[in-house]
Structure formats: C-alpha cells, structure tokens
Amino acid sequence: MNPDKIHIRYGIVIALILIAYFLIVKLFGLHENPWLRLLNGAIVAYGIYAAIRYRRLLERDKFEYYSGFKTGIYSGFLATLIFVGFMAVYMYHLDTEFPLKVMDEWMTDYNQGPGILLFVLTVEGFASTVVLTLAFMQKFKPSWNTKKTVQKV
C-alpha cells in the first residue's frame, strides 16, 4: 500500500466505527448521555495510533517525524469531517428533536440549534486529533540518542 494513502483508509474506518458506535448507543436509547462520548475519544485515539504505527511499519528506516505526524493529523481530520457530516444529516433530517434535547440538558439559555453542536463536534475532533497525534509521535519518532559506549582510558 502507498504510505501516502494510509490516512484515507484509517480516516474512513475511524469515522465508520464512530457512526456505528453512535447508532448502537442510540439503539439502547443512551445517545443523549454526554458521558458516553468518552468512548469516541478512545476510538479516535486507537485509530490514529494504528495509522501512525502502520505507516512506520511500511516505511521502516525511512520513517520520519513529519510523515507520521501528517498521517495522524490527516486521518483524524478526515474521520472528524465524515462523522460531523453524518451528524449533520442525522440532526437536520432524521431526528430533529435530538439537538433540542441535548441543548436543554447542556446549556439552558443558549439554544442555537444543531449548528452549535456541529461546531463543538468539529472543534473537539480537531483538537483531540492534534493532541493525540503529538502524544503518539513521542513514541514513534526516530530516536536521536546515541549509543552508550565504554570509553577507553
């Protein structure tokens, strides 16, 4: 596989898993509970980690910090945009009462409709992508440490 296309595959897979998780939670009637969104972060975190790891496995000695960082950022941003697109269709067309219920529990005097929820999802997804990518690249970056050798006297 072309290392420059890894982010597309992983971004789509992350988004599909997020959508499936949302629909499963909705099936049980728990989709209005904001605490269950914590698992979204775990899903995104593992997806970004797996994308960077796969790129490192493909490139081996040619792996650089920039290429891993780019893969993590692109895959997380793509997943965020796809998921926000799904949520826009869901909130505007499938369940128009969902944003009202969430906003009533979340902010009592700031009911601006689904747009504010989509904005929050986008910012939340982009911010977590940047933070997670920076954190994971600390593990995957090539080391600049030199080997310790015994000095002869």
Backbone as numpy.savetxt, mean C-alpha at the origin, in Angstrom:
# Nx Ny Nz CAx CAy CAz Cx Cy Cz
11.01 -12.34 -15.92 10.17 -11.15 -15.92 11.04 -9.91 -15.92
10.58 -8.90 -16.61 11.28 -7.63 -16.68 11.19 -6.93 -15.31
12.33 -6.63 -14.69 12.29 -5.98 -13.36 11.57 -4.64 -13.35
11.49 -3.97 -14.50 10.82 -2.68 -14.55 9.29 -2.80 -14.58
8.77 -4.03 -14.66 7.32 -4.24 -14.69 6.80 -4.89 -13.40
7.66 -5.11 -12.43 7.26 -5.76 -11.18 6.21 -4.95 -10.45
6.36 -3.64 -10.43 5.42 -2.80 -9.70 4.00 -2.90 -10.24
3.84 -3.16 -11.52 2.51 -3.28 -12.10 1.83 -4.54 -11.57
2.55 -5.65 -11.62 1.98 -6.91 -11.13 1.63 -6.82 -9.65
2.56 -6.36 -8.85 2.33 -6.31 -7.41 1.32 -5.24 -7.03
1.30 -4.12 -7.72 0.32 -3.08 -7.43 -1.11 -3.56 -7.68
-1.30 -4.28 -8.77 -2.62 -4.82 -9.08 -3.02 -5.88 -8.07
-2.08 -6.75 -7.71 -2.39 -7.81 -6.74 -2.73 -7.21 -5.37
-1.97 -6.23 -4.93 -2.26 -5.57 -3.65 -3.66 -4.97 -3.68
-3.99 -4.27 -4.76 -5.31 -3.64 -4.87 -6.42 -4.69 -4.87
-6.23 -5.79 -5.58 -7.25 -6.84 -5.61 -7.45 -7.47 -4.24
-6.39 -7.65 -3.50 -6.51 -8.20 -2.15 -7.22 -7.21 -1.23
-6.91 -5.92 -1.36 -7.61 -4.90 -0.57 -9.10 -4.88 -0.89
-9.43 -4.97 -2.15 -10.84 -4.98 -2.56 -11.54 -6.22 -2.02
-10.88 -7.38 -2.15 -11.47 -8.63 -1.64 -11.67 -8.55 -0.13
-10.69 -8.01 0.58 -10.82 -7.86 2.03 -12.00 -6.96 2.39
-12.14 -5.84 1.68 -13.26 -4.94 1.94 -14.60 -5.65 1.71
-14.69 -6.40 0.62 -15.95 -7.08 0.31 -16.25 -8.19 1.32
-15.23 -8.87 1.79 -15.44 -9.91 2.82 -15.91 -9.27 4.13
-15.28 -8.17 4.51 -15.69 -7.47 5.73 -17.13 -6.94 5.57
-17.47 -6.46 4.37 -18.83 -5.99 4.12 -19.82 -7.14 4.22
-19.42 -8.32 3.78 -20.29 -9.49 3.85 -20.72 -9.78 5.28
-19.84 -9.52 6.23 -20.15 -9.72 7.64 -20.75 -8.47 8.30
-20.92 -7.40 7.53 -21.52 -6.18 8.05 -20.59 -5.35 8.91
-19.30 -5.55 8.79 -18.33 -4.83 9.63 -17.57 -3.76 8.85
-18.00 -3.45 7.65 -17.25 -2.51 6.80 -17.29 -1.07 7.29
-18.15 -0.77 8.24 -18.21 0.58 8.79 -17.31 0.76 10.01
-16.67 -0.30 10.45 -15.78 -0.24 11.61 -14.40 0.24 11.15
-13.98 1.44 11.58 -12.70 1.97 11.09 -11.48 1.19 11.59
-11.61 0.45 12.67 -10.46 -0.28 13.21 -10.06 -1.45 12.32
-10.99 -1.95 11.53 -10.65 -3.07 10.65 -9.81 -2.63 9.46
-9.65 -1.32 9.30 -8.77 -0.82 8.23 -7.30 -1.04 8.56
-7.00 -1.40 9.80 -5.61 -1.66 10.16 -5.02 -2.81 9.34
-5.87 -3.78 9.02 -5.38 -4.90 8.20 -5.03 -4.43 6.79
-5.66 -3.35 6.32 -5.26 -2.78 5.03 -3.78 -2.43 5.02
-3.32 -1.84 6.12 -1.90 -1.50 6.23 -1.01 -2.71 6.17
-1.42 -3.79 6.81 -0.64 -5.03 6.79 -0.60 -5.62 5.38
-1.72 -5.54 4.67 -1.77 -6.05 3.30 -0.84 -5.25 2.40
-0.91 -3.94 2.50 -0.04 -3.07 1.69 1.42 -3.29 2.06
1.70 -3.41 3.35 3.07 -3.60 3.81 3.66 -4.89 3.23
2.92 -5.97 3.31 3.45 -7.23 2.77 3.60 -7.15 1.26
2.68 -6.50 0.57 2.79 -6.38 -0.88 4.01 -5.59 -1.31
4.27 -4.49 -0.64 5.45 -3.68 -0.97 6.72 -4.46 -0.65
6.73 -5.12 0.51 7.88 -5.92 0.89 8.15 -7.01 -0.15
7.11 -7.69 -0.58 7.27 -8.77 -1.56 7.75 -8.24 -2.91
7.27 -7.06 -3.32 7.69 -6.48 -4.59 9.18 -6.13 -4.57
9.62 -5.49 -3.50 11.04 -5.12 -3.40 11.90 -6.37 -3.32
11.46 -7.35 -2.54 12.21 -8.61 -2.39 12.34 -9.33 -3.73
11.25 -9.37 -4.51 11.29 -10.04 -5.80 12.23 -9.31 -6.76
12.22 -8.00 -6.73 13.14 -7.23 -7.59 14.59 -7.52 -7.20
14.84 -7.61 -5.90 16.19 -7.90 -5.44 16.63 -9.30 -5.86
15.71 -10.26 -5.80 16.03 -11.62 -6.24 16.32 -11.68 -7.73
15.61 -10.90 -8.52 15.83 -10.89 -9.96 17.15 -10.22 -10.34
17.47 -9.12 -9.69 18.65 -8.34 -10.08 19.93 -8.80 -9.40
19.83 -9.45 -8.28 20.97 -9.94 -7.50 22.02 -8.87 -7.27
23.18 -8.97 -7.85 24.28 -8.03 -7.60 24.05 -6.66 -8.24
23.15 -6.58 -9.19 22.88 -5.31 -9.85 21.83 -4.48 -9.12
21.26 -5.02 -8.04 20.22 -4.33 -7.28 20.79 -3.08 -6.64
20.07 -1.98 -6.82 20.46 -0.70 -6.25 19.33 -0.14 -5.40
19.67 0.77 -4.53 18.69 1.39 -3.65 17.57 2.05 -4.46
17.95 2.79 -5.48 16.95 3.52 -6.27 15.95 2.59 -6.94
16.42 1.48 -7.49 15.50 0.58 -8.17 14.53 -0.08 -7.19
15.00 -0.44 -6.02 14.12 -1.01 -5.01 13.13 0.02 -4.48
13.60 1.23 -4.25 12.73 2.31 -3.77 11.65 2.61 -4.79
12.05 2.68 -6.04 11.11 2.96 -7.12 10.05 1.86 -7.22
10.45 0.62 -7.08 9.50 -0.49 -7.14 8.49 -0.41 -6.00
8.96 -0.13 -4.79 8.05 -0.02 -3.65 7.07 1.14 -3.80
7.58 2.29 -4.21 6.72 3.47 -4.37 5.69 3.25 -5.48
6.14 2.77 -6.63 5.22 2.58 -7.75 4.15 1.54 -7.44
4.53 0.44 -6.81 3.54 -0.60 -6.52 2.51 -0.11 -5.49
2.96 0.60 -4.47 2.04 1.13 -3.47 1.12 2.21 -4.02
1.66 3.10 -4.85 0.84 4.16 -5.43 -0.19 3.57 -6.39
0.22 2.60 -7.21 -0.72 1.97 -8.13 -1.84 1.26 -7.37
-1.49 0.53 -6.32 -2.49 -0.16 -5.50 -3.45 0.85 -4.87
-2.92 1.96 -4.39 -3.75 2.99 -3.77 -4.73 3.58 -4.79
-4.25 3.89 -5.97 -5.12 4.50 -6.98 -6.22 3.54 -7.43
-5.89 2.26 -7.60 -6.90 1.29 -7.99 -7.94 1.12 -6.88
-7.47 1.02 -5.63 -8.40 0.84 -4.53 -9.29 2.07 -4.34
-8.73 3.26 -4.46 -9.53 4.48 -4.34 -10.54 4.55 -5.49
-10.16 4.12 -6.68 -11.10 4.07 -7.79 -12.26 3.13 -7.49
-11.96 1.96 -6.94 -13.01 1.02 -6.55 -13.92 1.63 -5.49
-13.32 2.26 -4.49 -14.12 2.86 -3.42 -14.99 4.01 -3.95
-14.50 4.74 -4.94 -15.31 5.81 -5.53 -16.54 5.22 -6.20
-16.36 4.17 -6.98 -17.50 3.52 -7.62 -18.44 2.97 -6.56
-17.88 2.37 -5.52 -18.70 1.79 -4.46 -19.50 2.87 -3.74
-18.86 3.97 -3.36 -19.54 5.00 -2.57 -20.51 5.85 -3.39
-20.20 6.10 -4.65 -21.07 6.95 -5.46 -22.20 6.18 -6.13
-22.01 4.87 -6.38 -23.00 4.14 -7.16 -23.62 2.94 -6.46
-22.86 2.20 -5.67 -23.37 0.96 -5.11 -23.99 1.14 -3.72
-23.35 1.90 -2.86 -23.85 2.09 -1.49 -23.68 3.55 -1.11
-24.65 4.36 -1.50 -24.54 5.80 -1.26 -24.73 6.16 0.20
-25.23 5.24 1.02 -25.40 5.50 2.45 -24.11 5.26 3.23
-23.18 4.51 2.67 -21.93 4.17 3.37 -21.15 5.40 3.81
-20.89 6.38 2.93 -20.13 7.55 3.39 -20.85 8.33 4.49
-22.17 8.39 4.41 -22.92 9.12 5.43 -22.79 8.45 6.79
-22.86 7.12 6.81 -22.73 6.38 8.08 -21.33 6.55 8.66
-20.33 6.47 7.81 -18.95 6.60 8.29 -18.70 8.02 8.78
-19.17 9.00 8.03 -18.94 10.39 8.42 -19.70 10.76 9.69
-20.88 10.19 9.91 -21.64 10.47 11.13 -20.89 10.00 12.37
-20.21 8.85 12.26 -19.45 8.32 13.39 -18.10 9.00 13.53
-17.55 9.46 12.42 -16.19 9.96 12.40 -16.13 11.44 12.73
-16.82 12.24 11.95 -16.82 13.69 12.14 -18.27 14.16 12.15
-18.73 14.63 13.26 -20.15 14.98 13.38 -20.53 16.26 12.64
-19.63 17.20 12.54 -19.99 18.49 11.94 -19.25 18.77 10.62
-18.71 17.76 9.99 -17.92 17.98 8.78 -18.38 17.02 7.69
-19.65 16.96 7.44 -20.19 16.02 6.48 -20.07 16.60 5.07
-18.99 16.28 4.39 -18.73 16.77 3.05 -18.96 15.72 1.98
-19.49 14.57 2.34 -19.78 13.53 1.38 -18.60 12.61 1.12
-18.73 11.80 0.10 -17.71 10.79 -0.18 -16.36 11.36 -0.63
-16.35 12.58 -1.13 -15.10 13.17 -1.61 -14.03 13.24 -0.54
-14.42 13.62 0.66 -13.44 13.72 1.75 -12.90 12.35 2.13
-13.76 11.33 2.06 -13.29 9.97 2.36 -12.30 9.49 1.31
-12.57 9.79 0.06 -11.65 9.40 -1.00 -10.32 10.14 -0.86
-10.37 11.39 -0.49 -9.15 12.17 -0.26 -8.34 11.56 0.89
-9.01 11.22 1.97 -8.31 10.61 3.12 -7.70 9.27 2.74
-8.43 8.45 1.98 -7.88 7.16 1.54 -6.64 7.36 0.67
-6.70 8.35 -0.21 -5.56 8.61 -1.10 -4.33 9.06 -0.32
-4.51 10.03 0.55 -3.38 10.54 1.34 -2.84 9.45 2.25
-3.73 8.70 2.87 -3.33 7.61 3.76 -2.53 6.55 2.99
-2.98 6.20 1.79 -2.29 5.20 0.99 -0.92 5.68 0.52
-0.84 6.92 0.06 0.44 7.45 -0.41 1.44 7.59 0.74
0.97 8.10 1.88 1.86 8.29 3.03 2.38 6.95 3.55
1.49 5.98 3.67 1.95 4.68 4.17 2.88 4.01 3.17
2.66 4.23 1.89 3.56 3.67 0.88 4.97 4.23 1.02
5.08 5.53 1.19 6.41 6.15 1.32 7.10 5.66 2.59
6.39 5.64 3.70 7.00 5.22 4.97 7.41 3.76 4.92
6.54 2.90 4.41 6.86 1.47 4.34 8.02 1.20 3.39
8.05 1.90 2.26 9.14 1.70 1.31 10.47 2.13 1.93
10.49 3.26 2.59 11.72 3.71 3.25 12.17 2.71 4.31
11.21 2.18 5.07 11.56 1.21 6.12 12.10 -0.09 5.52
11.44 -0.61 4.50 11.88 -1.87 3.91 13.20 -1.74 3.17
13.47 -0.59 2.61 14.74 -0.42 1.90 15.93 -0.42 2.85
15.70 -0.19 4.14 16.79 -0.32 5.10 17.26 -1.77 5.19
16.34 -2.68 4.98 16.69 -4.10 5.02 17.32 -4.54 3.70
16.81 -4.04 2.59 17.21 -4.54 1.28 18.36 -3.78 0.62
18.72 -2.62 1.14 19.75 -1.85 0.46 21.09 -2.57 0.53
21.89 -2.39 -0.50 23.23 -2.99 -0.46 24.07 -2.34 0.64
24.82 -3.15 1.33 25.62 -2.66 2.44 26.91 -2.03 1.94
27.30 -0.95 2.59 28.57 -0.30 2.28 29.62 -0.64 3.33
29.25 -1.49 4.27 30.21 -1.85 5.32 31.33 -2.68 4.70
32.53 -2.41 5.17 33.65 -3.18 4.69 33.83 -4.40 5.59
34.43 -5.41 5.05 34.68 -6.61 5.82 35.75 -6.32 6.86
35.54 -6.87 8.04 36.54 -6.71 9.10 37.67 -7.70 8.83
38.86 -7.19 8.81 40.01 -8.05 8.62 40.96 -7.89 9.79
41.70 -8.90 10.04 42.67 -8.84 11.11 43.89 -8.10 10.58
44.29 -7.06 11.32 45.45 -6.31 10.90 46.71 -6.98 11.43
47.70 -7.03 10.56 48.98 -7.61 10.97 49.82 -6.51 11.61
50.50 -6.89 12.64 51.32 -5.94 13.37 52.69 -5.84 12.77
